[in-house]
């Protein structure tokens, strides 16, 4: 499965933003060892249901440690038996654009 998620703390850090809290969440994803990518709006992670959801929970927990309220947006592509789709889906689109 691929999960795209975004975590938002409700309180800003000392710089007036949410950078440090979001960085802590992304660090959790990177340390998970699962295939992932981060862009301007979401972090995408690929793996089995239980392992992906455990990473999302840990990421929420690190943000919750510094913010009394946390927003989570999550979108999942659940396709059992398929892996490597984090890059393969994009590659299929790129090939179609070349045609």
C-alpha positions in Angstrom: 0.0 0.0 0.0 1.0 3.6 -0.5 -0.1 6.2 2.0 0.2 9.9 1.4 -0.1 11.9 4.6 0.3 15.3 6.1 0.6 16.1 9.8 0.0 19.7 11.1 0.6 20.8 14.6 -1.8 23.5 15.8 1.0 25.5 17.6 3.9 27.1 15.9 7.5 26.6 16.9 9.8 29.4 18.1 10.4 30.6 14.5 6.7 31.2 14.0 6.2 28.1 11.9 5.8 24.4 12.2 9.1 23.4 10.6 10.6 21.6 13.6 7.5 19.5 14.4 7.1 18.5 10.7 10.8 17.7 10.5 10.5 15.4 13.5 7.6 13.6 11.8 9.6 13.2 8.5 12.6 11.9 10.5 10.3 9.1 11.9 9.4 8.2 8.3 13.1 8.2 7.1 14.2 6.1 10.0 11.5 3.5 9.3 13.5 2.0 6.4 10.3 1.9 4.2 10.3 3.4 0.7 9.2 7.1 1.0 9.3 10.5 -0.5 8.5 13.9 0.9 7.2 16.8 -1.2 5.9 20.3 -0.4 2.5 19.0 0.7 2.7 15.3 1.7 5.0 12.5 2.7 4.4 9.3 0.8 5.3 5.9 2.3 5.0 2.4 0.9 4.7 -0.9 2.7 2.3 -3.4 4.4 -0.7 -2.0 6.2 0.5 -2.6 9.8 4.0 -1.3 9.2 2.9 1.9 7.3 0.2 2.7 9.9 2.7 2.2 12.7 5.0 4.7 11.1 2.2 7.2 10.7 1.2 6.8 14.3 4.8 7.3 15.5 5.0 10.4 13.3 1.8 11.8 14.8 3.0 11.0 18.3 6.2 13.0 17.9 4.2 16.0 16.7 1.7 15.5 19.5 4.6 15.7 22.0 5.0 19.4 21.1 1.5 20.4 20.1 -1.8 20.0 22.1 -3.7 19.3 18.9 -2.6 17.6 15.7 -4.3 17.5 12.3 -3.8 14.4 10.0 -4.7 14.1 6.4 -4.3 10.6 5.0 -4.9 9.1 1.6 -4.2 5.4 0.9 -3.8 3.3 -2.2 -4.5 -0.2 -1.0 -3.5 -2.8 -3.6 -2.5 -6.1 -2.1 0.3 -8.0 -3.9 1.8 -4.9 -5.5 5.0 -3.3 -4.3 7.5 -0.8 -5.8 4.5 1.4 -6.8 5.8 4.5 -5.2 8.1 4.9 -8.3 6.4 2.6 -10.8 3.2 4.7 -10.9 5.2 7.8 -11.8 7.3 5.9 -14.3 4.1 4.7 -16.1 2.9 8.3 -16.4 6.3 9.5 -17.7 6.2 6.8 -20.4 2.7 7.8 -21.4 3.9 11.4 -21.7 6.7 10.4 -24.0 4.4 8.6 -26.4 
